[in-house]
Amino acid sequence: MTADEFRAIAMAFPGAVEGFNMGSTFFKVNGKDLARLLSDSEGMLTGVSTDEIDHLIEIEPAAFHASQHFRDGRCIAARLASLDPAMLHSILERRFRAIAKKSVVKAYDAGEIAAG
């Protein structure tokens, strides 16, 4: 996966916005972090439980890693070259559902608003 593909998946969710802060590109929904593009080769996924972090690293060690700092922040780093687009979409969709307004999620599920 490329940085542009990562960006396209993150921006596909209704209400997603892109910006730049603290040296990296962020993607937010409803003012809350969805993901970050740390470089052209690495992204960061937010709102991931420590159990899921452990699981992802175990099943896809080429794609995922996390320092203690990331774990404490409920984040996991992803190497874009090894990251499966379907897995990224799944993780981001779960985060989208947790941070978006309930009305937006309901409209998204009903097909009333298309993904970005």
Phi and psi restraints in degrees (value plus and minus 20) as a CYANA .aco file:
   2 THR   PHI    -120.4   -80.4
   2 THR   PSI     148.7   188.7
   3 ALA   PHI     -81.5   -41.5
   3 ALA   PSI     -57.1   -17.1
   4 ASP   PHI     -85.5   -45.5
   4 ASP   PSI     -57.6   -17.6
   5 GLU   PHI     -88.1   -48.1
   5 GLU   PSI     -60.9   -20.9
   6 PHE   PHI     -78.3   -38.3
   6 PHE   PSI     -67.1   -27.1
   7 ARG   PHI     -80.0   -40.0
   7 ARG   PSI     -64.8   -24.8
   8 ALA   PHI     -82.5   -42.5
   8 ALA   PSI     -60.5   -20.5
   9 ILE   PHI     -87.2   -47.2
   9 ILE   PSI     -64.7   -24.7
  10 ALA   PHI     -83.9   -43.9
  10 ALA   PSI     -59.6   -19.6
  11 MET   PHI    -100.2   -60.2
  11 MET   PSI     -25.4    14.6
  12 ALA   PHI     -95.4   -55.4
  12 ALA   PSI     -33.2     6.8
  13 PHE   PHI    -104.6   -64.6
  13 PHE   PSI     120.0   160.0
  14 PRO   PHI     -75.8   -35.8
  14 PRO   PSI     113.1   153.1
  15 GLY   PHI      61.6   101.6
  15 GLY   PSI     -18.4    21.6
  16 ALA   PHI     -87.6   -47.6
  16 ALA   PSI     117.6   157.6
  17 VAL   PHI    -148.5  -108.5
  17 VAL   PSI     131.6   171.6
  18 GLU   PHI    -134.9   -94.9
  18 GLU   PSI     122.9   162.9
  19 GLY   PHI    -174.7  -134.7
  19 GLY   PSI    -195.7  -155.7
  20 PHE   PHI    -152.3  -112.3
  20 PHE   PSI     110.5   150.5
  21 ASN   PHI    -178.7  -138.7
  21 ASN   PSI     122.6   162.6
  22 MET   PHI      33.1    73.1
  22 MET   PSI      16.1    56.1
  23 GLY   PHI      63.6   103.6
  23 GLY   PSI     -13.3    26.7
  24 SER   PHI    -165.4  -125.4
  24 SER   PSI     141.9   181.9
  25 THR   PHI    -101.7   -61.7
  25 THR   PSI     112.0   152.0
  26 PHE   PHI    -133.9   -93.9
  26 PHE   PSI     137.6   177.6
  27 PHE   PHI    -147.1  -107.1
  27 PHE   PSI     106.3   146.3
  28 LYS   PHI    -147.1  -107.1
  28 LYS   PSI     134.6   174.6
  29 VAL   PHI    -152.8  -112.8
  29 VAL   PSI     109.8   149.8
  30 ASN   PHI      37.8    77.8
  30 ASN   PSI      12.4    52.4
  31 GLY   PHI      56.5    96.5
  31 GLY   PSI     -13.6    26.4
  32 LYS   PHI    -137.3   -97.3
  32 LYS   PSI     127.9   167.9
  33 ASP   PHI     -83.5   -43.5
  33 ASP   PSI     108.4   148.4
  34 LEU   PHI    -119.1   -79.1
  34 LEU   PSI     -68.5   -28.5
  35 ALA   PHI    -186.4  -146.4
  35 ALA   PSI     150.2   190.2
  36 ARG   PHI    -155.0  -115.0
  36 ARG   PSI     127.7   167.7
  37 LEU   PHI    -125.1   -85.1
  37 LEU   PSI      82.7   122.7
  38 LEU   PHI     -95.9   -55.9
  38 LEU   PSI     -51.4   -11.4
  39 SER   PHI    -182.7  -142.7
  39 SER   PSI    -195.2  -155.2
  40 ASP   PHI     -90.0   -50.0
  40 ASP   PSI     -31.0     9.0
  41 SER   PHI    -141.6  -101.6
  41 SER   PSI     -21.6    18.4
  42 GLU   PHI    -166.0  -126.0
  42 GLU   PSI     120.1   160.1
  43 GLY   PHI    -143.0  -103.0
  43 GLY   PSI     149.3   189.3
  44 MET   PHI    -150.9  -110.9
  44 MET   PSI     110.5   150.5
  45 LEU   PHI    -127.3   -87.3
  45 LEU   PSI     116.1   156.1
  46 THR   PHI    -128.3   -88.3
  46 THR   PSI     142.2   182.2
  47 GLY   PHI      51.5    91.5
  47 GLY   PSI      12.5    52.5
  48 VAL   PHI    -125.0   -85.0
  48 VAL   PSI     106.2   146.2
  49 SER   PHI     -86.9   -46.9
  49 SER   PSI     137.7   177.7
  50 THR   PHI     -82.7   -42.7
  50 THR   PSI     -55.0   -15.0
  51 ASP   PHI     -83.1   -43.1
  51 ASP   PSI     -62.6   -22.6
  52 GLU   PHI     -89.8   -49.8
  52 GLU   PSI     -57.0   -17.0
  53 ILE   PHI     -76.6   -36.6
  53 ILE   PSI     -69.7   -29.7
  54 ASP   PHI     -79.2   -39.2
  54 ASP   PSI     -63.4   -23.4
  55 HIS   PHI     -83.6   -43.6
  55 HIS   PSI     -67.0   -27.0
  56 LEU   PHI     -83.0   -43.0
  56 LEU   PSI     -61.6   -21.6
  57 ILE   PHI     -85.2   -45.2
  57 ILE   PSI     -56.3   -16.3
  58 GLU   PHI     -88.3   -48.3
  58 GLU   PSI     -63.3   -23.3
  59 ILE   PHI    -105.3   -65.3
  59 ILE   PSI     -44.8    -4.8
  60 GLU   PHI    -157.4  -117.4
  60 GLU   PSI      44.3    84.3
  61 PRO   PHI     -84.1   -44.1
  61 PRO   PSI     -43.4    -3.4
  62 ALA   PHI     -93.0   -53.0
  62 ALA   PSI     -45.3    -5.3
  63 ALA   PHI    -117.2   -77.2
  63 ALA   PSI     -54.7   -14.7
  64 PHE   PHI    -141.1  -101.1
  64 PHE   PSI     126.4   166.4
  65 HIS   PHI    -176.4  -136.4
  65 HIS   PSI     140.5   180.5
  66 ALA   PHI    -175.0  -135.0
  66 ALA   PSI     108.0   148.0
  67 SER   PHI     -97.6   -57.6
  67 SER   PSI     150.4   190.4
  68 GLN   PHI     -81.4   -41.4
  68 GLN   PSI     -56.2   -16.2
  69 HIS   PHI     -79.0   -39.0
  69 HIS   PSI     -65.3   -25.3
  70 PHE   PHI     -84.7   -44.7
  70 PHE   PSI     -65.8   -25.8
  71 ARG   PHI     -77.0   -37.0
  71 ARG   PSI     -65.8   -25.8
  72 ASP   PHI     -81.3   -41.3
  72 ASP   PSI     -50.8   -10.8
  73 GLY   PHI    -111.7   -71.7
  73 GLY   PSI     -11.0    29.0
  74 ARG   PHI      36.6    76.6
  74 ARG   PSI      26.5    66.5
  75 CYS   PHI    -149.2  -109.2
  75 CYS   PSI     137.4   177.4
  76 ILE   PHI    -158.6  -118.6
  76 ILE   PSI     121.0   161.0
  77 ALA   PHI    -111.1   -71.1
  77 ALA   PSI     125.6   165.6
  78 ALA   PHI    -149.1  -109.1
  78 ALA   PSI     108.8   148.8
  79 ARG   PHI    -101.9   -61.9
  79 ARG   PSI      95.1   135.1
  80 LEU   PHI     -80.3   -40.3
  80 LEU   PSI     -56.5   -16.5
  81 ALA   PHI     -81.0   -41.0
  81 ALA   PSI     -47.6    -7.6
  82 SER   PHI    -127.1   -87.1
  82 SER   PSI     -19.2    20.8
  83 LEU   PHI    -105.1   -65.1
  83 LEU   PSI     107.4   147.4
  84 ASP   PHI     -98.9   -58.9
  84 ASP   PSI     106.2   146.2
  85 PRO   PHI     -76.5   -36.5
  85 PRO   PSI     -58.2   -18.2
  86 ALA   PHI     -85.7   -45.7
  86 ALA   PSI     -58.2   -18.2
  87 MET   PHI     -87.0   -47.0
  87 MET   PSI     -63.6   -23.6
  88 LEU   PHI     -78.1   -38.1
  88 LEU   PSI     -68.2   -28.2
  89 HIS   PHI     -78.8   -38.8
  89 HIS   PSI     -63.0   -23.0
  90 SER   PHI     -81.4   -41.4
  90 SER   PSI     -65.8   -25.8
  91 ILE   PHI     -85.8   -45.8
  91 ILE   PSI     -63.6   -23.6
  92 LEU   PHI     -88.1   -48.1
  92 LEU   PSI     -55.7   -15.7
  93 GLU   PHI     -85.5   -45.5
  93 GLU   PSI     -60.3   -20.3
  94 ARG   PHI     -81.7   -41.7
  94 ARG   PSI     -62.6   -22.6
  95 ARG   PHI     -85.9   -45.9
  95 ARG   PSI     -63.0   -23.0
  96 PHE   PHI     -74.3   -34.3
  96 PHE   PSI     -66.5   -26.5
  97 ARG   PHI     -83.9   -43.9
  97 ARG   PSI     -49.3    -9.3
  98 ALA   PHI     -99.6   -59.6
  98 ALA   PSI     -47.6    -7.6
  99 ILE   PHI    -131.5   -91.5
  99 ILE   PSI     -38.6     1.4
 100 ALA   PHI     -95.2   -55.2
 100 ALA   PSI     138.2   178.2
 101 LYS   PHI     -82.0   -42.0
 101 LYS   PSI     122.2   162.2
 102 LYS   PHI     -76.7   -36.7
 102 LYS   PSI     -57.1   -17.1
 103 SER   PHI     -84.9   -44.9
 103 SER   PSI     -54.6   -14.6
 104 VAL   PHI     -90.7   -50.7
 104 VAL   PSI     -63.0   -23.0
 105 VAL   PHI     -82.5   -42.5
 105 VAL   PSI     -64.0   -24.0
 106 LYS   PHI     -81.3   -41.3
 106 LYS   PSI     -64.4   -24.4
 107 ALA   PHI     -86.8   -46.8
 107 ALA   PSI     -57.5   -17.5
 108 TYR   PHI     -82.6   -42.6
 108 TYR   PSI     -66.8   -26.8
 109 ASP   PHI     -83.8   -43.8
 109 ASP   PSI     -54.3   -14.3
 110 ALA   PHI    -101.7   -61.7
 110 ALA   PSI     -25.0    15.0
 111 GLY   PHI      57.6    97.6
 111 GLY   PSI      -5.9    34.1
 112 GLU   PHI     -98.2   -58.2
 112 GLU   PSI     -44.7    -4.7
 113 ILE   PHI    -148.9  -108.9
 113 ILE   PSI     115.7   155.7
 114 ALA   PHI    -104.8   -64.8
 114 ALA   PSI     134.8   174.8
 115 ALA   PHI     -82.1   -42.1
 115 ALA   PSI     125.4   165.4
